[in-house]
Amino acid sequence: MVSGHSGAVLDAGALVAIDRRDRQVGSMLELLRRRATPIRTSGGVVAQVWRDGSRQANLARLLGGVDVVALDATQGRRVGELLGEARTRDVVDGHVALLARSGDLVLTSDPDDLDALLRLRKIDAATVRV
């Protein structure tokens, strides 16, 4: 399920799974790391799941090897335009969809919403429910 992908994008569901020591998601991410697959997420995703660093060691370790992309003014405008076109409101889902590129793997707890945003962007990325 993780072979042949150029990169991976993690949404909140993937980070929550790691925080909860989900073995399946952990194995997927380890395989991606071994294959030197670039992994990224949104700073908004981190904000959704980060609560207490002293209790989130697994998540902290994971984030050490993940490119966390800030939601700056330029990205914010792009997210807003995408959400307007999609007629939806989830800013973090919008940012995750913008981070995805064709050929990427998107690990998400909500593939339906992300699939719709990716289709709108005409991005051929594979979503995996975690």
DRENPA-3360 file (N, C-alpha, C; in nm, 2 decimals, always signed):
BEGIN
1 = MVSGHSGA = +0.08/-0.12/+0.00/+0.00/+0.00/+0.00/+0.09/+0.13/+0.00 ~ +0.21/+0.11/+0.03/+0.30/+0.23/+0.04/+0.40/+0.23/-0.07 ~ +0.40/+0.13/-0.16/+0.51/+0.13/-0.26/+0.47/+0.22/-0.38 ~ +0.58/+0.27/-0.44/+0.56/+0.35/-0.56/+0.51/+0.49/-0.54 ~ +0.51/+0.55/-0.42/+0.46/+0.68/-0.40/+0.58/+0.78/-0.39 ~ +0.56/+0.90/-0.45/+0.67/+1.00/-0.44/+0.68/+1.07/-0.31 ~ +0.57/+1.08/-0.24/+0.57/+1.15/-0.11/+0.45/+1.10/-0.03 ~ +0.45/+1.15/+0.10/+0.33/+1.12/+0.18/+0.29/+1.24/+0.26;
9 = VLDAGALV = +0.16/+1.26/+0.27/+0.11/+1.37/+0.35/+0.02/+1.31/+0.46 ~ +0.04/+1.36/+0.58/-0.03/+1.31/+0.70/-0.14/+1.41/+0.75 ~ -0.26/+1.36/+0.77/-0.36/+1.45/+0.83/-0.37/+1.41/+0.98 ~ -0.46/+1.47/+1.05/-0.47/+1.46/+1.19/-0.49/+1.31/+1.23 ~ -0.57/+1.24/+1.16/-0.59/+1.10/+1.19/-0.46/+1.02/+1.19 ~ -0.37/+1.04/+1.10/-0.24/+0.97/+1.10/-0.16/+1.01/+1.23 ~ -0.16/+1.14/+1.27/-0.08/+1.18/+1.38/-0.15/+1.12/+1.51 ~ -0.28/+1.12/+1.52/-0.35/+1.06/+1.63/-0.31/+0.91/+1.64;
17 = AIDRRDRQ = -0.31/+0.84/+1.53/-0.28/+0.70/+1.53/-0.14/+0.68/+1.58 ~ -0.04/+0.76/+1.54/+0.09/+0.75/+1.59/+0.10/+0.77/+1.74 ~ +0.03/+0.88/+1.78/+0.02/+0.91/+1.93/-0.04/+0.80/+2.01 ~ -0.13/+0.72/+1.95/-0.19/+0.61/+2.02/-0.12/+0.47/+1.99 ~ +0.00/+0.48/+1.93/+0.08/+0.37/+1.90/+0.02/+0.26/+1.81 ~ -0.06/+0.31/+1.71/-0.12/+0.22/+1.62/-0.01/+0.15/+1.53 ~ +0.00/+0.02/+1.54/+0.11/-0.05/+1.48/+0.10/-0.05/+1.32 ~ -0.02/-0.05/+1.27/-0.04/-0.05/+1.12/+0.02/+0.08/+1.07;
25 = VGSMLELL = -0.02/+0.20/+1.12/+0.02/+0.33/+1.08/+0.17/+0.34/+1.10 ~ +0.22/+0.30/+1.22/+0.36/+0.30/+1.25/+0.44/+0.22/+1.15 ~ +0.39/+0.10/+1.11/+0.46/+0.02/+1.01/+0.47/+0.09/+0.87 ~ +0.36/+0.15/+0.83/+0.35/+0.22/+0.71/+0.45/+0.34/+0.70 ~ +0.46/+0.41/+0.81/+0.55/+0.52/+0.82/+0.69/+0.48/+0.82 ~ +0.72/+0.37/+0.89/+0.86/+0.32/+0.89/+0.90/+0.27/+0.75 ~ +0.81/+0.21/+0.68/+0.84/+0.17/+0.55/+0.87/+0.29/+0.46 ~ +0.79/+0.39/+0.47/+0.81/+0.51/+0.39/+0.95/+0.58/+0.43;
33 = RRRATPIR = +0.98/+0.58/+0.55/+1.11/+0.63/+0.59/+1.23/+0.55/+0.54 ~ +1.21/+0.42/+0.54/+1.32/+0.33/+0.49/+1.34/+0.35/+0.34 ~ +1.23/+0.39/+0.27/+1.24/+0.42/+0.13/+1.28/+0.56/+0.10 ~ +1.31/+0.64/+0.20/+1.34/+0.78/+0.19/+1.23/+0.86/+0.12 ~ +1.11/+0.82/+0.15/+0.99/+0.90/+0.10/+0.97/+1.02/+0.18 ~ +0.97/+1.14/+0.11/+0.94/+1.26/+0.19/+0.81/+1.26/+0.25 ~ +0.80/+1.30/+0.38/+0.67/+1.30/+0.45/+0.65/+1.44/+0.50 ~ +0.53/+1.49/+0.48/+0.50/+1.63/+0.52/+0.35/+1.63/+0.58;
41 = TSGGVVAQ = +0.33/+1.74/+0.66/+0.20/+1.77/+0.71/+0.18/+1.92/+0.73 ~ +0.07/+1.96/+0.77/+0.04/+2.10/+0.79/+0.06/+2.13/+0.93 ~ +0.11/+2.26/+0.96/+0.12/+2.31/+1.09/-0.02/+2.31/+1.16 ~ -0.13/+2.32/+1.08/-0.26/+2.31/+1.14/-0.30/+2.18/+1.19 ~ -0.25/+2.07/+1.12/-0.27/+1.94/+1.17/-0.20/+1.92/+1.30 ~ -0.08/+1.97/+1.31/-0.01/+1.95/+1.44/-0.09/+2.02/+1.55 ~ -0.14/+2.14/+1.52/-0.22/+2.21/+1.62/-0.34/+2.13/+1.66 ~ -0.40/+2.06/+1.57/-0.52/+1.98/+1.60/-0.49/+1.87/+1.70;
49 = VWRDGSRQ = -0.37/+1.81/+1.70/-0.35/+1.70/+1.78/-0.25/+1.72/+1.90 ~ -0.17/+1.82/+1.90/-0.07/+1.84/+2.00/-0.14/+1.90/+2.13 ~ -0.12/+1.83/+2.24/-0.18/+1.88/+2.36/-0.08/+1.89/+2.48 ~ +0.01/+1.79/+2.49/+0.10/+1.79/+2.60/+0.23/+1.71/+2.56 ~ +0.33/+1.78/+2.53/+0.45/+1.72/+2.48/+0.51/+1.62/+2.57 ~ +0.49/+1.64/+2.70/+0.55/+1.54/+2.80/+0.47/+1.40/+2.79 ~ +0.36/+1.40/+2.73/+0.28/+1.28/+2.71/+0.27/+1.23/+2.57 ~ +0.34/+1.30/+2.48/+0.32/+1.27/+2.34/+0.46/+1.24/+2.27;
57 = ANLARLLG = +0.54/+1.15/+2.34/+0.67/+1.12/+2.29/+0.67/+1.06/+2.15 ~ +0.58/+0.97/+2.13/+0.57/+0.91/+1.99/+0.55/+1.01/+1.89 ~ +0.46/+1.10/+1.91/+0.42/+1.20/+1.82/+0.54/+1.30/+1.80 ~ +0.61/+1.33/+1.91/+0.73/+1.42/+1.90/+0.84/+1.36/+1.81 ~ +0.86/+1.23/+1.83/+0.96/+1.16/+1.75/+0.92/+1.16/+1.61 ~ +0.80/+1.13/+1.57/+0.76/+1.13/+1.44/+0.78/+1.27/+1.37 ~ +0.73/+1.37/+1.44/+0.74/+1.51/+1.39/+0.89/+1.55/+1.36 ~ +0.98/+1.49/+1.43/+1.12/+1.52/+1.41/+1.17/+1.48/+1.26;
65 = GVDVVALD = +1.10/+1.39/+1.20/+1.13/+1.35/+1.07/+1.03/+1.39/+0.96 ~ +0.94/+1.48/+1.00/+0.84/+1.52/+0.90/+0.85/+1.67/+0.87 ~ +0.83/+1.71/+0.75/+0.83/+1.85/+0.71/+0.70/+1.91/+0.74 ~ +0.70/+2.00/+0.84/+0.57/+2.06/+0.89/+0.56/+2.19/+0.81 ~ +0.46/+2.21/+0.73/+0.45/+2.33/+0.64/+0.36/+2.43/+0.71 ~ +0.40/+2.55/+0.73/+0.32/+2.65/+0.79/+0.21/+2.70/+0.70 ~ +0.10/+2.74/+0.76/-0.01/+2.80/+0.69/+0.01/+2.95/+0.70 ~ +0.09/+3.00/+0.60/+0.12/+3.14/+0.60/+0.01/+3.22/+0.51;
73 = ATQGRRVG = +0.03/+3.34/+0.49/-0.07/+3.43/+0.41/-0.09/+3.37/+0.27 ~ +0.02/+3.34/+0.20/+0.00/+3.28/+0.07/-0.08/+3.15/+0.07 ~ -0.04/+3.06/+0.15/-0.10/+2.93/+0.16/-0.25/+2.96/+0.21 ~ -0.27/+3.05/+0.30/-0.40/+3.08/+0.35/-0.50/+3.12/+0.24 ~ -0.45/+3.20/+0.15/-0.53/+3.25/+0.03/-0.56/+3.13/-0.06 ~ -0.46/+3.05/-0.08/-0.49/+2.93/-0.17/-0.59/+2.83/-0.11 ~ -0.57/+2.81/+0.03/-0.67/+2.73/+0.10/-0.81/+2.79/+0.09 ~ -0.82/+2.92/+0.11/-0.95/+2.98/+0.10/-1.01/+2.97/-0.03;
81 = ELLGEART = -0.94/+2.99/-0.14/-0.99/+2.97/-0.27/-1.04/+2.83/-0.30 ~ -0.96/+2.73/-0.26/-1.00/+2.59/-0.27/-1.13/+2.56/-0.20 ~ -1.14/+2.61/-0.07/-1.26/+2.58/+0.00/-1.38/+2.65/-0.06 ~ -1.36/+2.77/-0.11/-1.47/+2.84/-0.18/-1.52/+2.77/-0.30 ~ -1.42/+2.71/-0.37/-1.46/+2.64/-0.49/-1.53/+2.51/-0.45 ~ -1.48/+2.45/-0.34/-1.54/+2.32/-0.30/-1.67/+2.34/-0.21 ~ -1.69/+2.46/-0.17/-1.81/+2.49/-0.09/-1.80/+2.42/+0.04 ~ -1.68/+2.42/+0.10/-1.66/+2.35/+0.23/-1.58/+2.45/+0.32;
89 = RDVVDGHV = -1.56/+2.41/+0.45/-1.50/+2.50/+0.54/-1.38/+2.45/+0.62 ~ -1.34/+2.33/+0.61/-1.23/+2.28/+0.69/-1.10/+2.32/+0.64 ~ -1.04/+2.42/+0.71/-0.92/+2.49/+0.67/-0.80/+2.39/+0.67 ~ -0.80/+2.30/+0.77/-0.69/+2.20/+0.78/-0.69/+2.10/+0.66 ~ -0.81/+2.05/+0.64/-0.83/+1.96/+0.52/-0.79/+2.03/+0.39 ~ -0.82/+2.15/+0.38/-0.78/+2.23/+0.26/-0.63/+2.24/+0.25 ~ -0.57/+2.27/+0.36/-0.42/+2.28/+0.36/-0.36/+2.14/+0.33 ~ -0.41/+2.04/+0.39/-0.35/+1.90/+0.36/-0.37/+1.87/+0.21;
97 = ALLARSGD = -0.49/+1.91/+0.15/-0.51/+1.88/+0.01/-0.41/+1.96/-0.08 ~ -0.38/+2.08/-0.03/-0.28/+2.17/-0.11/-0.14/+2.11/-0.10 ~ -0.11/+2.04/+0.01/+0.03/+1.98/+0.02/+0.05/+1.86/-0.06 ~ -0.06/+1.80/-0.10/-0.05/+1.67/-0.18/-0.02/+1.70/-0.32 ~ +0.06/+1.61/-0.38/+0.10/+1.62/-0.52/+0.07/+1.49/-0.58 ~ +0.05/+1.49/-0.71/+0.03/+1.37/-0.79/+0.13/+1.26/-0.75 ~ +0.09/+1.14/-0.73/+0.18/+1.03/-0.69/+0.20/+1.02/-0.54 ~ +0.14/+1.11/-0.46/+0.16/+1.10/-0.32/+0.06/+1.01/-0.26;
105 = LVLTSDPD = +0.09/+0.97/-0.13/+0.00/+0.89/-0.05/-0.05/+0.98/+0.06 ~ -0.18/+0.99/+0.08/-0.23/+1.08/+0.19/-0.29/+0.99/+0.30 ~ -0.24/+0.99/+0.41/-0.29/+0.91/+0.53/-0.39/+1.00/+0.60 ~ -0.51/+0.95/+0.61/-0.62/+1.03/+0.66/-0.73/+0.95/+0.73 ~ -0.80/+1.01/+0.82/-0.91/+0.94/+0.89/-1.04/+0.98/+0.81 ~ -1.03/+1.07/+0.71/-1.14/+1.12/+0.64/-1.12/+1.12/+0.49 ~ -1.10/+1.01/+0.43/-1.07/+1.01/+0.28/-1.17/+1.07/+0.19 ~ -1.30/+1.07/+0.23/-1.40/+1.12/+0.14/-1.38/+1.27/+0.12;
113 = DLDALLRL = -1.37/+1.34/+0.23/-1.35/+1.49/+0.21/-1.22/+1.52/+0.14 ~ -1.11/+1.45/+0.17/-0.98/+1.48/+0.11/-0.99/+1.44/-0.04 ~ -1.05/+1.32/-0.07/-1.06/+1.28/-0.21/-1.14/+1.39/-0.29 ~ -1.24/+1.45/-0.24/-1.32/+1.55/-0.31/-1.23/+1.67/-0.34 ~ -1.15/+1.71/-0.24/-1.06/+1.83/-0.26/-0.95/+1.80/-0.36 ~ -0.90/+1.68/-0.35/-0.79/+1.64/-0.45/-0.84/+1.63/-0.59 ~ -0.97/+1.58/-0.60/-1.03/+1.57/-0.74/-1.05/+1.71/-0.79 ~ -1.09/+1.80/-0.71/-1.11/+1.94/-0.75/-0.98/+2.00/-0.80;
121 = RKIDAATV = -0.87/+1.97/-0.73/-0.74/+2.02/-0.77/-0.68/+1.94/-0.89 ~ -0.74/+1.83/-0.93/-0.69/+1.74/-1.03/-0.56/+1.68/-0.99 ~ -0.55/+1.64/-0.87/-0.43/+1.57/-0.81/-0.46/+1.42/-0.80 ~ -0.37/+1.34/-0.86/-0.39/+1.20/-0.86/-0.30/+1.14/-0.74 ~ -0.36/+1.15/-0.62/-0.29/+1.10/-0.50/-0.38/+0.99/-0.44 ~ -0.32/+0.90/-0.38/-0.39/+0.79/-0.32/-0.42/+0.82/-0.17 ~ -0.55/+0.81/-0.13/-0.58/+0.83/+0.01/-0.59/+0.70/+0.08 ~ -0.54/+0.69/+0.20/-0.55/+0.57/+0.28/-0.62/+0.60/+0.41;
129 = RV = -0.72/+0.53/+0.44/-0.79/+0.55/+0.57/-0.71/+0.49/+0.69 ~ -0.68/+0.58/+0.79/-0.61/+0.53/+0.90/-0.69/+0.54/+1.03;
% end
